[in-house]
Amino acid sequence: MKLKVVLELAEEGGYVVSIPALPGCWSQGETRDEAIANIREAAIGWLEAQQDKIERTHPPTDVDLINL
């Protein structure tokens, strides 16, 4: 899965990073690489939380996991 990531310089230093396609999915890091690693982890958590939410309201008939 490819998602657009927005990196911004933070006022206090480092970077703030978000994924517009995943509302509320934000992270930060001291370096660009750290910020990207952190947003990747945040995106995985965001997607897992959404999957759990969907499964509670609509039990799945079949589930498969994919690597990001």
C-alpha positions, 0 to 999 in steps of 0.5 A, spaced: 500 500 500 502 506 498 500 512 502 502 520 501 506 522 507 506 530 509 512 532 512 513 539 515 518 542 519 516 543 527 517 549 530 521 546 536 526 542 531 525 536 527 519 534 523 511 533 524 508 528 519 501 526 517 498 521 512 492 525 509 488 519 507 488 516 514 484 522 519 488 523 525 494 519 523 500 524 525 507 522 528 514 526 529 521 525 529 528 528 530 530 527 523 526 525 516 528 518 517 525 517 524 519 521 522 518 516 516 519 510 521 514 513 526 509 515 521 509 508 518 508 505 525 503 509 526 499 508 520 500 500 521 496 502 528 491 506 525 489 501 520 489 495 525 485 499 530 480 501 524 480 493 522 478 492 529 472 497 529 470 494 523 470 487 526 466 489 532 460 492 528 461 487 522 464 480 523 468 478 517 467 472 513 474 471 511 480 475 513 487 476 511 493 480 513 498 484 508 505 487 509 505 494 508 
